[in-house]
Amino acid sequence: MASNKLVSIEIDVQDIGTYVHDMETEYDENDMSRMGKLQELKRNLRPLAALSFASVLQATWEFLLISNTQALDNGGMAGLLWTYMWTFTGFCFIIASLSEMASMAPTSGCQYHWVSEFASPRYQRVLSYITGWMSVLAWQAGAASGSFLTGTVIQALISVGNEHYRPQNWRATLLVFSMIILIFLFNVYAGKYVSPIQNILLVLHILSWVATVIVLWTMAPCQNAKSVFTEFQVSAGWDKIGLALLIGQVSAIYRSLSSDATAHMSEEVRNAGRYVPLAMFWGFVINGILAFIIISTLLFAMPSVNNALNDPSGFPFIYVFKQAVSPAGVKGLTAIILIPVIFSNILFNASTARQTYAFARDKGLPFSTWIATIDQKSKLPVNSIGLSCVISGLLSLINIGSDTAFNAIISLNVAALMWAYAVSITCVIYRKLYYAETLPARRWSLGRYGICVNVVALLYVIFALFWSFWPSEVPVTRTNFNWNVVLFSGVLIISVFMYFAKGRNEYKGPVVNVKTT
């Protein structure tokens, strides 16, 4: 009799699991049907894997540790710490707003789709088209920047213990090519293993952080708290500390971007309307906390800001590592950081490819049919993945001739994404104010204070976008001029031209396929 009861319980548990899976499938089917999209990609990302994807791709603490020169130049220790804190706070409002929209319309297209669906019918097509172009180019530039930064760190490591080595642009480009090949092979041939791999990567992401923090806490010299929290310093030539801090905040802004990456994987996440927003928001918060601790640790272990900025490696964090461990230890500790950074680049390409695939699916790009083709065996956008890798390779070639031109192109990532955020948030505010009853149902909601969150997010986006155009130092020369403003304006003009030349005849916007509820 007892045995029969046990069997009954096991069957009940199995039935519950089946029921939950069926409910998740039904939610996803309803969302795709409402948006008028076919389910072409395989939904193999479970909730934990989605959270891992968000955390590992953002790699906030890793990239902020590696790339913080502008903040140290424009604010010193206290400047780096406090600009990160207010950037994190501002981005919490942005991510919360984007997460709610991801719950309303969980699609790989994200911003351009949300603009198409939520904007005024009079402007939705042109705004959606321009936002789609800006988003695609921003993600493509971001994919190139991650691989390039990885290559420059590897070159810096070679110089540790070898004072005669001089980093060369062409060598960095070769390292970028190696990174691109790895990215393509992983995303195409290991795509079906993405869910279990994600969980391993999350563990690696956390363990690397633990190892770095422990080494610096136990082996590095300790700076006093007053210097870390209250002493500001300007090395970039600005005569006002407040102005310098506003310019230096770009380091933190750059590493907070792309926190919406999981939304571009929405069509591969189970019960995306619920778990994509959760992964986006909590992935950002968890990474933000880890980044605050690692930055505080780095600053307490930094004996001199000037020496850190002038280290032969070109990276302040390597200078700090040298104060704590031997040259061999510096290489080992940096390798521990580079491993999750490399996987971040791989996942960034995956998200970039989904963004590109989605916009091509809606006829927003040249050769859309080819770009939006899905490999029927792997259920992956292989053509889009390959195209993204080719674009990264072509951009890296520019670095051989001019690193100024290359840095200008990858800096487009900041301004273009900010544009996409600003337009989509503005559109959802418009819809909430005038036609709130027409908004889609969502399973992750900001509630009664949602519009307040959206307004604060929009104000912060405009604030951050404005300061992203400023040069990092004075006097301004052709080399240190912030060409971001020129490229952003150029891409915006090209997008408008493409719309009137081609887009207005071919691009209808995803809203034409959306079914009213």
Buried (B, 14 or more C-beta within 10 A) or exposed (E): EEEEEEEEEEEEEEEEEEEEEEEBBEBBEEBBEBBEBEBBBBBBBBBBBBBBBBBBBBBBBBBBBBBBBBBBBBBBBBBBBBBBBEBBEBBBBBBBBBBBBBBBBBBBBBBBBBBBBBBEEEEBBBBBBBBBBBBBBBBBBBBBBBBBBBBBBBBBBBBBEEEEBEBEBEBBBBBBBBBBEBBBEBBBEEBEEBBEBBBEBBEBBBEBBEBBBEBBEEBBEEBEEEBBEEBBBBBBBBEEBEBBBBBBBBBBBBBBBBBBBBBBBBBBBBBBBBBBBBBBBBBBBBBBEBBBEBBBBBBBBBBEBEBBBEBBBBBBBBBBBBBBBEEEBBBBBBEBBBBBBBBBBBBBBBBBBBBBBBBBBBBBBEEBEEBBBBBEEBBBBBBBBBBBBEBBBEBBEBBBEEBBEBBBBBBBBBBBBBBBBBBBBBBBBBBBEEEEEEBBEBBBBBEEEBBEBBBBBBBBBBBBBEBBBBBBBEEEEEEBBBBBBEBBEEBBEBBBEBBEEBBEEEBBBBBEEBEEE
